[in-house]
Amino acid sequence: MSPGVGEDGEGGGGVSHILNVAFGVENAFPDLFIYKTVSILDHPDADLLLHIQDCCDFIQQARNEFGSGCSERHARPDNWDTAVV
């Protein structure tokens, strides 16, 4: 189950925006959430700084519009991290 999605597949929990930072991971619920997708490999040579400003702008937009509820996930289900702002 994805963060912010109930067992019935409906959004909830105050999540409105999802920052998807992964390579090859599709946005699972595009009708329920506003996504920002950064397609980047989970590799030590990946330059995250190339994407940091866009990600920060997306998070700030979410905070300005909805107050909180920005979630971020990683590609491997065994390595999913979630940060709620």
C-alpha distance (Angstrom), angle and dihedral (degrees) to the residues before:
residue distance angle dihedral
M1 . . .
S2 3.78 . .
P3 3.82 122.3 .
G4 3.78 111.4 -87.0
V5 3.81 95.8 17.9
G6 3.77 120.3 110.9
E7 3.78 125.9 -143.2
D8 3.80 88.3 -94.8
G9 3.82 90.4 59.9
E10 3.78 92.5 -111.2
G11 3.78 123.9 129.6
G12 3.74 119.1 -109.5
G13 3.73 145.3 131.9
G14 3.79 92.7 84.8
V15 3.82 94.1 -74.7
S16 3.80 113.0 143.3
H17 3.82 105.1 152.3
I18 3.80 130.8 44.3
L19 3.79 124.4 -164.2
N20 3.80 104.6 -154.2
V21 3.80 108.3 -163.9
A22 3.79 105.0 177.8
F23 3.78 142.9 97.6
G24 3.79 115.7 -108.5
V25 3.81 97.1 -0.7
E26 3.79 111.7 129.9
N27 3.78 123.3 -145.3
A28 3.80 101.0 -100.7
F29 3.81 99.6 -159.6
P30 3.82 109.4 28.4
D31 3.80 92.0 158.9
L32 3.81 92.9 55.4
F33 3.81 104.1 41.2
I34 3.78 142.1 34.6
Y35 3.80 107.9 -118.5
K36 3.76 135.4 -159.4
T37 3.80 108.9 -168.4
V38 3.78 122.9 -161.1
S39 3.79 108.5 -174.9
I40 3.80 103.5 -153.6
L41 3.78 133.1 144.7
D42 3.80 119.9 -113.1
H43 3.80 92.7 -119.3
P44 3.82 134.0 127.2
D45 3.82 90.6 -120.6
A46 3.81 93.8 55.0
D47 3.81 109.9 115.5
L48 3.80 105.3 -136.3
L49 3.80 91.2 175.9
L50 3.80 89.1 73.4
H51 3.81 88.1 67.1
I52 3.81 103.9 31.7
Q53 3.82 97.8 95.4
D54 3.81 93.5 50.5
C55 3.81 89.9 47.6
C56 3.80 92.6 48.7
D57 3.81 90.5 48.2
F58 3.82 90.3 51.4
I59 3.81 91.8 49.7
Q60 3.80 91.4 47.5
Q61 3.82 90.8 49.4
A62 3.82 89.6 52.5
R63 3.79 91.7 49.0
N64 3.81 92.3 47.7
E65 3.80 94.0 48.4
F66 3.79 102.3 36.7
G67 3.80 108.6 10.9
S68 3.80 97.1 -126.0
G69 3.76 142.4 -4.1
C70 3.76 109.1 101.3
S71 3.77 112.3 148.0
E72 3.78 130.5 -171.2
R73 3.80 129.3 -165.4
H74 3.78 139.4 -175.7
A75 3.79 128.3 -133.0
R76 3.78 102.1 -109.2
P77 3.81 114.4 68.9
D78 3.82 88.8 -143.2
N79 3.81 88.4 57.1
W80 3.82 102.5 42.4
D81 3.77 113.1 142.5
T82 3.76 123.1 -174.9
A83 3.78 126.5 -160.8
V84 3.78 119.9 -173.6
V85 3.79 116.0 -161.5
